[in-house]
Amino acid sequence: MTPSTQPGQDEPLLHGQVLLPAISRAMTRCECTGITFSEVTGRIACGSSLDAVLAQTGVGGMCTACLPDLRSYLSRAFPATD
C-alpha cells in the first residue's frame, strides 16, 4: 500500500493498515548547539539580553531553523505587557 499526499500536506505515515498524518512538532532546542530553549529563557531571566544569549551560545546562528520556534517559545515565556 502506497500512501498519497496532496501538495502542501505533510508526508503521511503508515501504521499497520491505518494511514496517519505526520505530526509537525515545535522544536524545544537548537539542534545545532544542543542548547534548550529553557536554558535560553533562564539566561534571559537572570538578566542577559536575548542578543547576548544568542551570541554566547550560538543558538540560531548556524542553520536558523530553530528561530521561529524560539520566538514562539519566548513569547509564551515572557508575554508582552501593556
N, C-alpha and C positions, 0 to 999 in steps of 0.2 A: 504494500500500500504506500503510495507516494503522496505526501501532503502537498497541498497547493496553497498559494498565498496570492493576495491581490496587491498591486503596487501600493506602497506606503504602509503595509502591515508588517508587524514583526514576524519572523520566521516561526511557524508553529512547531510544537514538539509532539512527537508521537509517544504515547504512554500506553502500552498494551495495544488495545484496539481503539482507544479514545484519543482523538486529536485535541490537544490542549494548546492554547495560545502561549507564546513566550511572554514572560513577565519581565518588564523593564524595572529594575530596582535602582534607587538612588545610591550613588557612591557615598561612603562614610569615611573615606580616607583618600589621600593622594596615592595612587598605585605606584607612581614613580619613586616616591620617597618613603612610603610606608607610614607617613605621619597621619594620624587620625584627625578628623575634624574636631573631635572633642579636645584634643591637645591644642589645636589652634585656638578654640574658644577659651580654654584655660589660660593660655598665654595672654590673650586679649583681656580677660577678666583680671589678670594680675597687672595690667597697666601698659602692656605693649600695644602698639598700633598694628592694624592689620598689615600694612605695608612692611613694617619691621618683621613681623612674624613670617610673612611670605619670603622676605629676603634672607632671614636667618635659616629657615627650614628648607627652602627650595620648593615648597608646595606651590603647585600651579605654574611652575617655571619651565617645565620640560614639555610635556605633550599638551597641557592645558585642559585635558578632558574633565578634570575634577572641578574646574572653576564654576560652572553653572550650579552643580550640586552644593558646592561650598557656599556660594552666595545664598542659596535657599536655606541651608543649614544655619548660617549666621543670622539670617533674617528671623528665623524662629528662636534662636538662642538670645538674640538681642533685638527684640521688637522695637520698632520706631515709636518714640513717644512724642506727643504734640506739646 
